[in-house]
Amino acid sequence: MTLAPAIRWRPTLGALILLLSVALLQGPTLLAAAWGNVGYVGLAAEGLETGTSRPGAEQALLHAQALAPTQRAGFARGLGWFYMRQGRQDEAERSLRQAWALNPQDSLAGFFLGQVLWEVGERGEALEVWRRAGVAAYFLTQGKELQAAGRWEEAEGVLRLAVELAPQSWEAHLELGEVLLRNRKVEQALQAFRQALALCPQDEELEVYLWLGHAYRAAKDRDKALWAYREAYARAPRDTYLPYYAYYVGLTLLELGRLDEAEAFLQGSVPAAPHAPNHYLLARIYLQREDWARAAEELERAVALAPSALWYYEALGDVYRKQGRTEAALEAYEAAFCLAAPGSKERERIAKKVEALGTAVVCEGE
């Protein structure tokens, strides 16, 4: 972990300020600021790897320290970061300890010091420094970013640090649970979600219950998954997002074989806001009952709401075949086939269904 300055300064800017400072005021404080500017220009160049930093950054910051003892903390932190970049861990630790001692409120110095300590194996002290510096939010943010990028193993390590640094953070437990579930560590994910639920305020319970439901479903404990999904649904705002939460209740009831209950629930939720997946779930119920007419109605609604979902078209084609409606089946299969990627397993499967009806599909533009 390395935090690099993000602003591209030109080394000439530091030299210019230095000359103006000396020429106009000759004051040691301003001269220290000028030397500091030269040093930070060097640090920026080092961080951007422009090849222009040279040892001048170190010497400038040492000059600044000597000229302005009351401002040594900031310059010591800059030196510490410079030494970190150079791999000079002992000097980095010494400078950062000095910066931290001079200004215990400097969270950036604390973060850098913790990083150095972690890298040399002093992990207990690193955690204590990070805890005192209050940088748990940094690890939480970094964990979220890694998770969003699909780097789940890395995200897990960072989020475990966030939880260790801030054990009362419900959000850290929730994020850790999400990445544990993605890493197929279901029991650990359940533990993290339970902890998040115990810590979170009432107005944040919705997402925790939803993820708890996902974890119970992954653990094949569908009764508990249904309980968690019902809790999420009860807390969901009555707006266009409501069907999203209704879907998981209906799906779990369907998986439990409670078809009448699933049908009643979904029929009650669908009118609130049309939602293609919920119509598809209703169609699955009617398919199990071999009620082809009602299955076709629900699939037609799903297709109208989600015209790019090939599986709805394919299922609709299957139902039309059951009804003996060959032309309608071919139209649905053609739509599904052309939505599928060329050479995909989906195309191969649908093509066989079309061939069984004595024809073939050609997509426009292919």
Buried (B, 14 or more C-beta within 10 A) or exposed (E): EEEEBEEEBEBEEBBBBBEEBEEEEEEEEBBBBBBBBBBBBBBBBBBBEEEBBEEBBBBBBBBBBEBBEEBBBBBBBBBBBBBBBBEBBEBBBBBBBBBBEBBEEBBBBBBBBBBBBBBBEBEEBBBBBBBBBBBBBBBBEBBBEBBEEEBBEBBBEBBBBBBBBBEEBBBBBBBBBBBBBBBEBBEBBBBBBBBBBEBBEEEBBBBBBBBBBBBBBBBEBBEBBBBBBBBBBEBBEEEEEBBBBBBBBBBBBBBBEBBEBBBEBBEEBBEBBBBBBBBBBBBBBBBEEEBBEBBBBBBBBBBEBBEEBBBBBBBBBBBBBBEEBEEBBBBBBBBBBBBBEEEEEBBEEBBEBBEEBEEEBEEEEE
